[in-house]
Every structure is written in C-alpha cells, then in structure tokens.
Amino acid sequence: MSRRELTYTWRVREIMARRRIFTAKELAPLLQERGITLTPNAIWRIVSGEPERVSLKMLVALCDALDVEMNDLITYTAVDAKTTRRRRTAVNGADGLADLNDYRPVRARIVDDDE
C-alpha cells in the first residue's frame, strides 16, 4: 500500500466573511450560545490559521453558528505520495547532483603576438 499525502483547506475565515462576521470577538457570543466558552484570542487562533487539532464539539458549534456543513468548513485532498528515486548516471555524481566543474568557464590564456 502506498503512502498518501493529505492536504486540507480551513475555510472558516471565508465563511465568516460571507456571514458578515469579521472578528473573533463577533464570533465568541455565537459559540457561547452553543456551549463553547473561549477567549477571543483563542478563537482568533482557530479562525486565523489552519489548526492541527480542533475538538469535535468546537467543530459542530462552528458549523451550527455559521449555518454550514463540515464539508463547507474543511476541504481536503488525498493523493498518492510521489516517491523520488535518485538515479546514478554518468552526468550526475553519487549524490544525484550535476558536477559544477562542467558549468564553470574555461580560463582564458593570453598570448603575445610574437608567439
């Protein structure tokens, strides 16, 4: 089985803007109505970036407060990871990099007219 690379997009900020909610301070009362009590700073960290971990209760509260489905908040893609193999060729060295001496200019030789 091959390894999978997962990427996701956290779209909370975009959905908040569509609902005319522009700050974490405006979102805090909506979450408090749903049992989530966080400081505006903690809410800002969740909203501003792509959090690594969010509790399921927080995720459900966000969906309900913004009136969206989880699929709207998070979009993801999963693709097979590409494996890179280093091949040793005549041009490349053992580390897979080209030899820089092949690209350096040749030293000029100045010759007198008498020679």
VOVEXDO-784204 format. One record per atom (N, C-alpha, C): x, y, z. Coordinates in steps of 0.02 Angstrom, whole numbers, padded with zeros to 5 digits, always signed. Layout:
residues N
XYZ ...
This chain:
residues 115
+00042-00059+00000 +00000+00000+00000 +00044+00062+00000 +00029+00108-00044 +00071+00168-00049 +00051+00220+00002 +00097+00263+00016 +00086+00317+00064 +00042+00370+00033 -00001+00403+00073 -00046+00454+00048 -00027+00521+00078 -00030+00573+00038 -00019+00641+00062 -00086+00675+00069 -00098+00704+00127 -00161+00737+00141 -00150+00812+00147 -00190+00850+00113 -00189+00923+00119 -00261+00945+00131 -00268+00999+00169 -00334+01024+00183 -00334+01100+00183 -00393+01127+00173 -00403+01200+00175 -00455+01216+00227 -00437+01258+00274 -00480+01279+00328 -00514+01344+00306 -00578+01341+00292 -00613+01396+00259 -00657+01437+00307 -00643+01435+00372 -00685+01470+00421 -00686+01545+00409 -00629+01573+00395 -00624+01646+00385 -00668+01668+00326 -00665+01631+00273 -00705+01646+00213 -00780+01642+00228 -00800+01591+00263 -00872+01582+00279 -00895+01635+00328 -00851+01652+00376 -00869+01707+00422 -00881+01771+00384 -00840+01787+00336 -00847+01848+00297 -00913+01848+00258 -00933+01790+00232 -00997+01786+00197 -01056+01799+00244 -01047+01783+00308 -01099+01794+00358 -01093+01862+00392 -01048+01903+00366 -01034+01970+00393 -01008+01969+00465 -00969+01918+00480 -00934+01912+00544 -00860+01920+00529 -00832+01975+00552 -00764+01991+00530 -00710+01984+00585 -00731+01975+00648 -00681+01967+00701 -00699+01908+00745 -00649+01885+00782 -00659+01830+00829 -00705+01853+00886 -00702+01917+00901 -00744+01945+00955 -00818+01941+00937 -00833+01947+00873 -00903+01940+00850 -00925+01867+00850 -00878+01822+00841 -00895+01750+00839 -00903+01721+00909 -00870+01750+00959 -00871+01724+01027 -00941+01715+01055 -00987+01765+01050 -01054+01755+01078 -01093+01699+01043 -01082+01690+00978 -01116+01636+00942 -01093+01568+00968 -01029+01562+00983 -01003+01499+01010 -01025+01489+01082 -01030+01543+01121 -01052+01537+01190 -01124+01513+01194 -01165+01533+01147 -01235+01509+01144 -01237+01434+01134 -01185+01406+01107 -01182+01335+01092 -01137+01296+01141 -01120+01329+01196 -01082+01295+01250 -01007+01296+01243 -00981+01334+01197 -00908+01341+01189 -00887+01408+01217 -00849+01406+01272 -00825+01467+01304 -00750+01471+01295 -00729+01515+01251 -00658+01527+01238 -00646+01602+01238 -00584+01620+01250 -00566+01691+01246 -00564+01712+01173 -00574+01776+01160 -00569+01799+01091 -00501+01782+01059 -00448+01782+01100 -00382+01765+01074 -00379+01692+01051 -00409+01647+01090 -00410+01576+01072 -00453+01565+01009 -00508+01600+01005 -00550+01595+00945 -00513+01623+00885 -00476+01677+00894 -00437+01707+00839 -00386+01657+00812 -00353+01619+00857 -00304+01570+00835 -00337+01515+00793 -00397+01495+00812 -00433+01443+00775 -00455+01470+00707 -00476+01533+00706 -00503+01562+00645 -00448+01584+00597 -00394+01611+00622 -00344+01642+00579 -00299+01593+00542 -00286+01536+00571 -00240+01489+00539 -00274+01425+00520 -00233+01375+00506 -00258+01308+00493 -00239+01265+00552 -00286+01257+00600 -00269+01221+00662 -00254+01147+00649 -00207+01121+00687 -00190+01050+00683 -00244+01007+00716 -00271+01032+00772 -00321+00994+00809 -00378+01041+00829 -00439+01017+00819 -00499+01053+00842 -00545+01000+00871 -00574+01014+00929 -00620+00965+00958 -00682+00959+00915 -00712+00901+00917 -00772+00889+00878 -00829+00935+00900 -00832+00947+00965 -00884+00992+00992 -00875+01063+00963 -00813+01086+00959 -00799+01152+00931 -00817+01154+00857 -00801+01101+00821 -00816+01097+00750 -00891+01099+00738 -00928+01062+00778 -01001+01061+00771 -01030+01129+00789 -01003+01162+00841 -01027+01228+00860 -01014+01279+00805 -00955+01275+00773 -00940+01320+00717 -00988+01309+00659 -01001+01247+00644 -01048+01231+00589 -01117+01259+00604 -01140+01250+00665 -01207+01274+00684 -01209+01351+00685 -01157+01382+00713 -01156+01455+00718 -01152+01488+00649 -01117+01457+00603 -01109+01486+00536 -01160+01457+00487 -01201+01410+00510 -01253+01379+00470 -01225+01347+00406 -01174+01305+00417 -01142+01269+00361 -01132+01196+00380 -01113+01155+00332 -01095+01086+00343 -01019+01082+00355 -00996+01025+00382 -00924+01017+00393 -00886+01018+00327 -00917+00993+00274 -00885+00994+00208 -00871+01065+00184 -00911+01113+00207 -00900+01182+00188 -00842+01213+00226 -00833+01192+00289 -00779+01220+00331 -00711+01193+00311 -00709+01129+00293 -00645+01097+00279 -00650+01062+00211 -00605+01079+00167 -00599+01042+00104 -00531+01008+00106 -00528+00947+00080 -00465+00911+00083 -00454+00872+00018 -00391+00855+00008 -00372+00812-00047 -00324+00759-00021 -00329+00701-00049 -00284+00646-00031 -00257+00616-00095 -00191+00617-00103 -00160+00591-00163 -00104+00543-00143 -00087+00499-00188 -00030+00455-00176 +00034+00495-00174 +00075+00481-00125 +00138+00517-00118 +00185+00495-00174 +00219+00542-00202 +00267+00526-00255 +00333+00507-00222 +00359+00453-00244 +00424+00432-00218 +00477+00453-00268 +00528+00481-00241 +00583+00503-00285 +00642+00456-00274 +00665+00429-00328 +00724+00386-00325 +00782+00422-00359 +00837+00419-00327 +00896+00450-00356 +00931+00400-00401 +00940+00420-00462 +00974+00376-00509 +01044+00401-00519 +01088+00355-00525 +01158+00373-00536 +01172+00367-00610 +01191+00423-00639 +01206+00424-00710 +01277+00449-00720 +01298+00448-00782 +01365+00471-00797 +01372+00546-00784 +01318+00585-00794 +01320+00657-00785 +01317+00674-00711 +01275+00640-00674 +01266+00655-00603 +01316+00615-00561 +01334+00645-00505 +01379+00611-00460 +01341+00563-00416 +01373+00538-00365 +01343+00490-00320 +01283+00519-00282 +01285+00585-00271 +01231+00616-00233 +01174+00639-00279 +01176+00626-00343 +01123+00645-00389 +01128+00715-00416 +01179+00752-00397 +01187+00820-00420 +01239+00823-00476 +01228+00871-00521 +01275+00879-00576 +01341+00907-00550 +01395+00890-00585 +01461+00915-00566 +01467+00987-00588 +01482+01032-00541 +01486+01104-00557 +01545+01120-00603 +01595+01078-00604 +01652+01091-00649 +01631+01089-00722 +01577+01055-00738 +01552+01054-00807 +01523+01122-00828 +01506+01164-00779 +01474+01227-00794 +01519+01288-00783 +01579+01277-00758 +01625+01332-00745 +01658+01353-00811 +01670+01419-00819 +01703+01441-00881 +01775+01417-00884 +01800+01411-00944 +01869+01390-00955 +01913+01452-00948 +01969+01444-00913 +02014+01500-00902 +02044+01523-00969 +02043+01588-00980 +02071+01616-01042 +02147+01618-01037 +02179+01610-01095 +02252+01612-01098 +02271+01669-01144 +02308+01716-01118 +02327+01775-01157 +02394+01759-01190 +02396+01770-01256 +02455+01753-01295 +02480+01817-01327 +02546+01827-01327 +02576+01884-01361 +02573+01873-01436 +02577+01927-01476 +02576+01922-01549 +02640+01890-01575 +02694+01894-01537 +02757+01866-01559 +02757+01790-01560 +02716+01760-01523 +02716+01687-01518 +02677+01654-01571 
